Amino acid sequence: MCAVFAAALVLALPCAAAAQNRSVPSLPTNSPLLGGVPTGTLNAAPIPVSIAQAITQALQHNLGVLQAEEAVNRAGGARWVALSELLPDVKASISESRRETNLEAFGFPLNKFSFGVSIPSVVGPFNVFDARVFATQSVFDLEALNKVRAETHQLSAVRHAYRSARELVVLVAANLYLEGLAAQARATTARAQLETAQALQAQAEDLRRGGIVAGIDVVRAEVRVSTDRQRATAAQAEFEKSKLQIARVMGLPIGQAITLSDQIPPVPVPEITLEQALDRAYRERPDYLAARDRLDAAEASRRAALSERLPSVTVNADYGAIGLTAASALSTFAVTGTLNIPIFNGGETRGHVMQTTVDRNNRRTELDDMKAQIYYEVRSAFLDLQATSEELQAATRGRDLSAQQLTQARDRFAAGVANNIEVIQAQEAVALANEQYIQAVFGYNLSKAVLGRALGTVEEAVAKYLGGTN
């Protein structure tokens, strides 16, 4: 019976682990979302960290969020560059020069107009002072106007991408923290199992000295102690490594030790149907909104390329004073209206239209793919949430049963009616049941976070249930 129970747990564990892995975003180890900029002062003592603190500080110092924020500033700069083509361009200049001028070079053959008066070919040297303001204003330019619209949509897309980066960082930080708690639970359980194995070894030795059991039972107990000691060491190492990753994503000072909170505030499952969830995701998911804005930007860029064939109107003006000296300068001005008519530019406009059409088509297919991706993510999140909820109930029951099984096996061994093979099997069943329970708790909490990410509301949920984010 014990062997069958243990085998069932062994088969169940990989299935539970696979269910969790489907919910965790796959990120390379060098992803900016897994990095953080170290900030603050190093404390000698470990600092306590709750899940809300881990998420809040990750949003402040995570490398991916900081880069996404700078991308917003860059997109804002690109929009200003495009907008400058429509806004007035005003310059001022002040110059003073000393000149000699060859009059014949400017079309004055002096020998024909001198009338007996000797006029030199070179006039000067003389001073020229000129202070002037120049202004250029676009009156009608559809190409520039559509470029501004394209950059405006790009700026909106990057802002949504910044929100999406924050949502991902919330999910990554929550996932790392939950993994840390799972690693902490494994380390605690492994230590408890080691203590149990040591107690059972001492019990086996006492029973052998009393002639109740054979020496092989002591050997089996010693092997079990060795195995549990290795598990405890490995589990503690994994726990320490998980805390290092949490500290990194939070941007803590290098070398700062932390301790994890034992409690996570309960986060309720949203009462929402699949149809309502999809409708909300299409309205609020920042990555979907960013894809829509990128399509709008591509449409505007294509219109800008088509507008290269259209005329444009500009006005140029200058006003200033010119004279031999600043004191003797007289005011002058000029106003010029220009109609620019494209005739032939070597196929440049055609090339721009072709390029922007391809970009527009790519953005459209990306949006369609994103819509389908959101459907599958939301549907999968619902399925994972239901599965992990049932797994948690089963794992809780299995943990209680395995503990009862170990108690009964120990009593039978102490009474001398069974050897400690049954005890060893019961110990392994307890270890597997505890691992299944830890995986189930981790999976259920993570499934709720993944559902919030699928709906585009994970940061909102953190602010509501875990104490808020900045």
Order of alpha helices (4+ residues) and beta strands (2+ residues): alpha-beta-alpha-alpha-beta-alpha-beta-alpha-alpha-beta-alpha-alpha-beta-beta-alpha-alpha-alpha
